[in-house]
Amino acid sequence: MIDLKILTYNIHKGIGGIDRRYRLHRIVEVIGHYDPDIALLQEVDDGVPRSHKDCQVDKLRQELGFSHAIYQRNVELRQGAYGNAILSQFPIHDVEDVELTVRPKKRRRAQVGRIHLQYNGHQRTLVVANLHLGLAGFERRIQLRRLLRDSSISRTHHDTPCVIGGDFNDVWGAIGKRIMAPAGFAPVARSHRTFPARAPFRPLDSIYLRGDCNVDHAYAGRIELAREASDHLPLVAELVVHAEGNVDGGQV
């Protein structure tokens, strides 16, 4: 078995949810405190004046010591863009960008990749999807069904460990029962409130699992710095991934 810690975090471009100041070092400290093996990040800036034109995915990867990173530019601005990023201590392969945009709404896409886990002689392929769903309920339902129908997920064997995480904007917590459960996915926790960070009362951020993996523990990160660094709190899940079974193949 492989112990794995996954974090999902809407970093709000590194801009504090209360003071509205750009301080990426706070995001670095928050993620570093929870020390995940894989971090799914949303609202990550690249070349935007408000964030000093930083390529945030590179800065985060370097300062946190992650071995691998992928970035997905979604919303193009006059200067630069923002989107999703995955940081990982394990190699990421077969990366796909899944189009989730519902016109005329803001552009949305999901990142999907296969992460090859190796630990103490054990190995397993983990399918990971990182997303940031829309603000409207009908939009979120369309987007999530589109992702689940995409071959990157639909052709994945049900025993293969699969994680879908991110900012679901799921204000009422209805998506899990209506859409994720019928597809075989279970939440790591029934409800962890992550928004707004200072006094959270909405469970906007979620992690869902399917396949040969189990959740050992899940929690919203509530250290004081997390309440300042972004307008969301990070959601952390400690998983156990079973090393037996299929590792690779056309349909895993």
Steps between C-alpha positions, in 0.01 A plus 500: 500500500608857431421786738420817307405853604306714250414867542259707293521877535356802319793736560315812373808607299694532826283798600378500859129460557496774764784746432485456118880510485712282276716285724585170330729405788188448714373239253844335507493483880146362513567224247835427663335464839275219374782346292291322234635251248264645238348849495204592278492879465250739344518872409873487432639809323753510219641832383227719653589851629295458822739217600821669386485304172621194688471155348346371818511130417878517457551701817281266703665188362849632570435644845304197618742248351255312278664287233228540235240757399249562221308819428180575312426857382124548498401866527703728271538858624630814331836402645553141605248238607388288790401136528567167669820329609604162636817465708624148565788315657436222248523507117188616312427340163232499228379849590170610343308827506127429510283784369222589744396844375126564483445800272467790565647431845865540594742251351548191716712190444615205707850356521522123493822303534637163604736513795732204548532436872806319630570445869699233685496269201128544432360671193162596360357736242272767644267696271461857622265775377523861614211739428333829579129486421273791410282718720159394366342172609401390148852585380664283765277204420583521128870536572524209738302266275724603210811413699363163609412415137846594375713200408768602751252403774240280331759256361676468834434164665288534813769330708765752397547764772346823373480839672294798385562812705478875487269794547156358421319822600249253644313744725233253612703179489266345243744393229627195685161336539371588155802447277810360670342211692334342192844503333649309793674792672481564874601820682794490740267667751134591506559867565805711571430871481776685316348835398539778589831428667462734796164357610418205271140387459497358143657166391611629160809280469484122473698184431330187364645149479435186300686171469761329716556783744351603832496816705668477838433858607383826342485853634491867405824679581420752770834640612487876542710570190257300286224736611701791356680363194197445271123528507482117519642256752692200367335157520736215588442126463730226626447191285604138487553376144507125448798389294343179369315476167548664164783749470498600134327418177255631241215478745629516856 
